[in-house]
Amino acid sequence: MPATEHRNFLDCVKSRKTPTYPVEIMHLLHASLHMGDISIRLNRKVRWDARKERFVDDPEADAMRHPPERRDWQAEA
């Protein structure tokens, strides 16, 4: 990611222009990276349903999409 990408994003939030990397594209990019990571951790192939954004018939892989939240974390008041 270019060093100016953060600035571009913030400027586009203010101006409502399209950023260099639109959110939809970045979502797909990061989802594919997470799918690859989960496949590596499980040491097997996984199948992805893009419409449902879930793994196909794979509760173990699906459980890894959202890791458990830390219990010791609290938002500041």
C-alpha positions in Angstrom: 0.0 0.0 0.0 1.5 3.4 -1.0 2.5 5.7 1.9 -0.1 8.2 0.7 -3.0 5.8 0.8 -4.1 6.7 4.4 -4.1 10.4 3.4 -6.1 9.5 0.2 -8.7 7.6 2.2 -9.2 10.5 4.7 -9.4 13.1 2.0 -12.0 11.0 0.2 -14.1 10.6 3.4 -14.3 14.4 3.5 -14.8 15.0 -0.3 -17.0 11.9 -1.0 -14.7 11.1 -3.9 -13.7 7.5 -4.7 -10.5 6.5 -3.0 -7.6 4.8 -4.8 -8.7 1.5 -3.4 -12.5 1.4 -3.0 -13.9 -0.3 0.1 -15.6 -3.1 -2.0 -12.3 -4.0 -3.6 -10.4 -4.0 -0.3 -13.1 -6.1 1.3 -12.7 -8.8 -1.4 -8.9 -8.6 -1.2 -8.9 -9.0 2.6 -11.5 -11.8 2.5 -9.4 -13.8 0.1 -6.3 -13.3 2.3 -8.3 -14.5 5.3 -9.6 -17.5 3.4 -6.1 -18.5 2.4 -4.9 -18.1 6.0 -7.7 -20.3 7.3 -7.0 -22.9 4.7 -3.3 -23.0 5.7 -4.1 -23.2 9.4 -6.5 -26.1 8.7 -4.0 -27.7 6.3 -6.6 -28.4 3.7 -8.7 -26.9 0.9 -11.8 -24.9 1.8 -14.7 -23.8 -0.4 -16.2 -20.3 -0.1 -19.7 -19.1 -0.9 -19.2 -15.5 -1.9 -22.9 -14.6 -1.8 -23.3 -15.8 1.8 -19.7 -15.0 2.8 -19.4 -18.4 4.5 -17.5 -21.6 4.0 -19.4 -24.3 2.3 -20.4 -27.2 4.7 -17.4 -26.4 6.9 -18.3 -25.3 10.5 -14.7 -25.6 11.6 -13.5 -23.1 8.9 -16.6 -20.9 9.5 -15.8 -20.7 13.2 -12.4 -19.2 12.3 -13.9 -16.3 10.4 -14.5 -14.5 13.7 -12.1 -15.3 16.5 -13.4 -15.0 20.0 -13.2 -11.5 21.6 -10.7 -11.0 24.4 -12.5 -11.0 27.7 -10.0 -8.6 29.4 -10.7 -5.8 26.8 -13.0 -3.0 27.8 -13.8 0.3 26.0 -12.8 3.5 27.7 -15.7 5.4 29.3 
